[in-house]
């Protein structure tokens, strides 16, 4: 088998390279699905809430447009500190004139709501914001949201949701001014622990439910990614299978000789399977390297977890075995008499 691979090295290399790109694409797609979960987990964990209070019937704070008086926070009892928060979608105009869709979170600076700037109780001047680096604005830049100019005082990373959409953070008063014309409203309340008493018509939502709420709008995208990933696995089977089958056709007389001198059918099958599996495993290694190069260039967050590489190795073996089945079937049918024919 190794001698045959050496003899057909160009054909073998083409199969490995072609399959490697299919595997790289599959890895990147897997990383996209993981990236959606990663950004939802990062966003919710960064808020630092033990629980969320939202109107009844609302699945979560990030996909609802419900508002409530911010003063209701005084009616939330138990569970420690409770803070109003606003979140909404907006469009940011960058200094260069580009417009970017963003998520805006307004919260009490230094309290719950992602305490990434300032200390508790520190007054923050109006017109300041902290932004995710994916926005493309640098510290010191002035951006515009709904005709309101904000100066970037800090850049952070891993604060995106809704498939890589960057988040900007402002003070609660700033967020209320942008979204509600300064009215003291909130879209959710975050609490340090789990409250024991809440106003009528409201419900307590856990962090897990909020993460699911963040991922719900992406269900269609995740489903499309899964289908495309399955097609890439099938493409890998076709590429390796085609090359292995052509190799088997060119080796029919070799198989006939092996059978004529007492070689077992099992040995012939193992030879073909080994060839296909070796090609698939080499393609998996090359594909993993290509995926590492491609992943940072995607506009969406791509998080390729260690388990994805392990799964790729397992799938590569399965791809190799499946790809060799057609060649095995053809080799089994070879008549040993072909070894003595003049054709």
C-alpha positions in Angstrom: 0.0 0.0 0.0 2.8 2.4 0.9 4.6 1.6 -2.4 1.4 2.3 -4.3 1.0 5.6 -2.5 4.5 6.5 -3.4 4.0 5.6 -7.0 0.8 7.7 -7.2 2.0 10.4 -4.9 0.6 13.3 -7.1 -2.8 11.7 -7.2 -2.6 11.1 -3.5 -1.5 14.6 -2.8 -4.3 16.1 -4.7 -6.8 14.0 -2.7 -5.2 15.1 0.6 -5.2 18.8 -0.3 -8.8 18.8 -1.7 -10.1 17.0 1.4 -8.0 19.2 3.7 -10.0 22.3 2.5 -13.2 20.4 3.1 -12.1 19.6 6.6 -10.9 23.1 7.2 -14.3 24.5 6.2 -16.0 22.0 8.5 -13.8 23.0 11.4 -14.5 26.7 10.8 -18.3 26.0 10.7 -18.0 24.1 13.9 -16.1 27.1 15.4 -18.9 29.4 14.3 -21.6 27.4 16.2 -19.3 27.3 19.2 -18.6 31.0 18.8 -22.3 31.8 19.1 -22.4 29.9 22.4 -19.2 31.5 23.5 -20.3 35.1 23.0 -23.7 34.4 24.7 -21.9 32.9 27.7 -19.4 35.8 27.8 -22.0 38.5 27.6 -24.2 37.0 30.3 -21.4 36.1 32.6 -19.9 39.6 32.3 -23.1 41.2 33.5 -22.5 39.5 36.9 -26.1 39.0 37.7 -27.5 36.2 39.9 -30.9 36.5 38.3 -32.9 38.8 35.9 -36.3 40.3 36.5 -38.4 40.9 33.3 -42.2 41.2 32.6 -44.1 37.9 32.6 -44.3 36.3 29.2 -40.9 37.7 28.1 -38.3 35.0 27.3 -35.4 37.2 28.1 -34.1 40.8 28.2 -32.2 40.8 24.9 -34.9 39.8 22.5 -37.8 41.8 24.0 -38.7 45.5 23.5 -40.7 45.7 26.8 -39.9 48.6 29.1 -40.8 49.3 32.7 -40.3 52.1 35.2 -36.7 52.0 36.6 -38.1 52.9 40.0 -39.6 49.4 40.3 -36.2 48.3 41.5 -37.2 49.4 45.0 -40.0 46.7 44.9 -37.5 43.9 44.3 -36.8 42.3 47.7 -34.3 39.7 48.7 -31.3 38.5 46.6 -29.2 41.5 47.5 -28.5 44.4 45.2 -30.8 45.1 42.3 -30.1 47.5 39.4 -32.1 48.7 36.4 -30.5 48.1 33.0 -31.4 49.1 29.4 -30.3 47.2 26.3 -31.3 48.0 22.7 -30.0 47.8 19.2 -28.6 50.9 17.4 -26.4 52.1 14.6 -23.0 53.7 15.3 -21.4 56.2 12.9 -17.6 56.0 13.1 -15.3 58.9 12.6 -14.5 57.6 9.1 -18.2 57.8 8.2 -18.9 54.0 8.3 -22.1 52.9 10.0 -22.1 49.7 12.1 -25.0 47.9 13.8 -24.3 47.6 17.5 -25.9 46.4 20.8 -26.1 49.2 23.4 -26.1 48.4 27.1 -26.8 51.1 29.7 -26.1 50.3 33.3 -25.0 51.8 36.6 -21.3 52.2 36.3 -19.3 50.0 38.6 -22.4 48.1 39.6 -24.1 45.1 37.9 -24.2 45.3 34.2 -20.5 44.5 33.3 -18.4 46.5 35.7 -15.6 47.0 33.3 -15.0 50.7 33.9 -15.1 53.0 36.9 -15.6 52.0 40.6 -18.9 51.6 42.3 -20.5 55.0 42.8 -18.0 56.8 40.6 -19.7 59.5 38.6 -19.2 59.2 34.9 -19.3 62.3 32.7 -22.0 62.1 30.0 -20.9 61.4 26.5 -18.5 58.5 27.4 -18.6 54.9 26.2 -16.7 51.6 26.4 -16.8 49.6 23.1 -15.9 46.2 21.9 -12.9 46.1 19.6 -14.9 44.7 16.7 -16.6 48.1 16.4 -13.4 49.4 14.8 -13.2 52.5 17.0 -10.0 53.4 18.9 -9.7 54.9 22.3 -10.2 58.6 22.1 -12.4 58.5 19.0 -15.8 60.1 18.9 -18.7 58.0 17.7 -22.3 58.9 17.1 -25.4 57.0 18.2 -28.8 58.4 17.4 -27.3 61.9 16.9 -25.6 61.6 20.3 -21.8 61.9 20.3 -19.9 59.6 22.6 -16.2 59.5 23.3 -14.5 56.1 23.5 -12.7 55.8 26.8 -11.8 52.2 26.6 -11.7 49.2 24.2 -12.6 45.6 25.4 -12.8 42.2 23.7 -15.3 39.3 23.7 -18.3 41.5 24.2 -20.4 40.7 21.2 -23.7 38.9 20.6 -26.2 38.2 17.8 -23.4 36.7 15.6 -20.5 39.0 16.2 -22.4 42.3 16.6 -20.3 44.6 18.8 -21.6 45.9 22.1 -21.0 49.4 23.4 -21.5 50.3 27.1 -22.8 53.6 28.5 -24.1 54.8 31.8 -27.7 54.1 32.7 -28.6 57.8 32.2 -26.9 57.9 28.9 -28.7 54.8 27.7 -32.1 56.2 28.8 -31.3 59.4 27.0 -30.5 57.6 23.8 -33.4 55.1 23.8 -36.2 56.8 25.7 -35.5 60.5 25.5 -34.3 60.6 29.1 -37.4 58.9 30.6 -36.5 56.8 33.7 -37.2 53.4 32.0 -35.5 50.0 32.1 -35.7 46.9 29.9 -34.6 44.5 32.7 -33.5 44.4 36.3 -30.4 42.5 37.3 -29.9 41.3 40.8 -26.9 40.1 42.8 -28.7 37.0 44.1 -32.1 35.5 43.4 -34.9 37.8 44.7 -37.6 36.5 46.9 -40.2 39.2 46.2 -40.8 41.0 42.9 -43.6 43.4 41.6 -46.8 41.8 40.3 -46.7 41.0 36.6 -42.9 40.2 36.6 -40.9 37.0 36.7 -37.4 35.9 37.6 -35.2 34.5 34.8 -32.0 32.6 35.3 -28.7 33.1 33.5 -29.2 29.9 31.5 -32.5 31.1 30.2 -31.0 34.5 29.2 -28.2 32.6 27.3 -30.9 30.6 25.5 -32.7 33.9 24.8 -29.6 35.3 23.2 -29.1 32.2 21.0 -32.8 31.9 19.9 -32.6 34.4 17.0 -29.6 32.4 15.6 -31.5 29.1 15.4 -31.9 29.4 11.6 -28.2 30.3 11.2 -27.1 27.3 13.4 -29.3 25.0 11.4 -27.8 26.2 8.1 -24.3 25.8 9.5 -25.0 22.2 10.5 -26.4 21.3 7.1 -23.4 22.9 5.3 -21.0 21.1 7.7 -22.7 17.7 6.8 -22.2 18.5 3.1 -18.5 19.1 3.7 -18.1 15.7 5.3 -19.9 14.1 2.3 -17.6 16.1 0.0 -14.6 14.7 1.8 -16.0 11.1 1.3 -16.5 11.7 -2.4 -13.0 13.2 -3.0 -11.1 10.4 -1.1 -13.5 7.8 -2.4 -13.0 8.8 -6.0 -9.2 8.8 -5.7 -9.2 5.4 -3.9 -11.6 3.9 -6.4 -9.4 5.1 -9.4 -6.4 3.6 -7.6 -8.2 0.3 -7.2 -9.1 0.2 -10.9 -5.4 0.7 -11.8 -4.4 -2.1 -9.4 -6.8 -4.8 -10.5 -4.1 -6.9 -12.0 -2.1 -6.5 -8.7 -5.1 -7.7 -6.7 -5.5 -10.7 -9.1 -1.9 -11.6 -8.6 -2.3 -11.4 -4.8 -5.3 -13.7 -5.0 -3.6 -16.1 -7.4 -0.7 -16.6 -5.0 -3.0 -17.2 -2.0 -3.5 -13.6 -0.7 -6.8 -13.2 1.2 -9.6 -10.9 0.2 -9.4 -9.5 3.7 -5.8 -8.3 3.1 -6.8 -6.6 -0.1 -9.7 -4.8 1.7 -7.4 -3.7 4.5 -4.9 -2.4 2.0 -7.5 -0.1 0.4 -9.0 0.9 3.7 -5.5 1.8 5.0 -4.8 3.9 1.9 -8.1 5.9 2.3 -7.7 6.3 6.1 -4.1 7.5 5.8 -5.2 10.1 3.1 -8.1 11.2 5.3 -5.9 11.6 8.5 -3.2 13.6 6.6 -6.0 15.8 5.2 -7.3 16.3 8.7 -3.9 17.5 10.0 -3.6 19.9 7.0 -7.2 21.0 7.4 -6.6 21.9 11.1 -3.7 24.1 10.1 -5.7 25.8 7.3 -8.6 26.4 9.7 -6.3 28.2 12.1 -5.3 30.5 9.3 -8.8 31.1 8.1 -10.6 31.5 11.4 -9.3 35.1 12.3 -10.4 36.4 8.9 -14.1 35.7 9.4 -16.3 38.6 10.5 -18.2 36.2 12.9 -16.6 34.9 16.1 -15.0 31.5 15.4 -14.0 29.5 18.5 -12.5 26.1 17.6 -12.5 24.1 20.8 -10.0 21.2 21.5 -12.9 18.8 21.3 -13.5 19.8 17.7 -10.0 18.6 16.7 -10.5 15.3 18.5 -13.9 14.9 16.7 -12.2 15.8 13.4 -9.7 12.9 13.9 -12.6 10.4 14.5 -14.6 11.7 11.6 -11.5 11.5 9.4 -11.2 7.7 10.1 -14.9 7.2 9.4 -14.5 9.2 6.1 -11.6 7.0 5.1 -13.5 3.8 5.8 -16.6 5.0 4.0 -14.5 6.3 1.1 -12.9 2.9 0.6 -16.1 0.8 0.4 -16.6 1.3 -3.4 -13.0 0.4 -4.1 -13.2 -2.7 -1.8 -16.3 -3.9 -3.6 -14.6 -3.6 -7.0 -11.4 -5.3 -5.7 -13.4 -8.3 -4.2 -14.8 -9.1 -7.6 -11.4 -9.4 -9.3 -10.9 -12.8 -10.8 -7.5 -14.4 -10.0 -7.4 -15.6 -13.6 -6.8 -11.9 -14.7 -3.2 -12.4 -13.4 -2.5 -14.9 -16.2 -4.4 -13.1 -19.0 -2.5 -11.2 -21.7 -5.0 -8.3 -21.6 
